[in-house]
Amino acid sequence: DDEPATPGSTATATAGQTETPTVRPTQTPQDEVLVAVAVFFARDEHIATGGRMVMAPAVARGAIEALLAGPNTLERDLGMGSEVPAGTRLLDIDIANGLATVDLSREFESGGGSLSMTTRVAQVVYTLTQYDSVDRVTIRLDGKEVEAIGGEGVPAKNLTRDDFRDNTPLSLVESPAPGAEVHSPLEVLGTSNTF
């Protein structure tokens, strides 16, 4: 019996017989795997879901970098913006024991009033807590622990989604994100802050 060649191998057929396949494994480094993530922007004074593809395994880092880059054209056309100030940079991120500690540049707390400040913090918290490994978020600025963000005193430590329920619309669809390719049956995931 002829054995089929395995994926990533080659075989040469000669007079109806197959030579032993020469296996050339296709190396696909783990960091080249794209993963769909949610990124939370602002729309109508609430947070709204955007979507991105980021490289694994550093999906939390990729999601925050996508958040800092702001909404794409489709999201802007849907009325999304970001309360995160332009120029804010991700300096570091660490996830341990359910806590994501994200270190952002000082620009993160510049400008805006209390709604802007609360919404930008909610954007970070919702983006990071989409992962099962993250229950809480602490924000640092320029490598230093802070008790609060901006003059409005928005808390910066051990934050959960429950701290920002007032920053969500009545129904927040988290999946699928706008522009995502969907198939039947369609599953819609999200939360509601009302009955």
Order of alpha helices (4+ residues) and beta strands (2+ residues): beta-beta-beta-beta-beta-beta-alpha-alpha-beta-beta-alpha-beta-beta-beta-beta-beta-beta
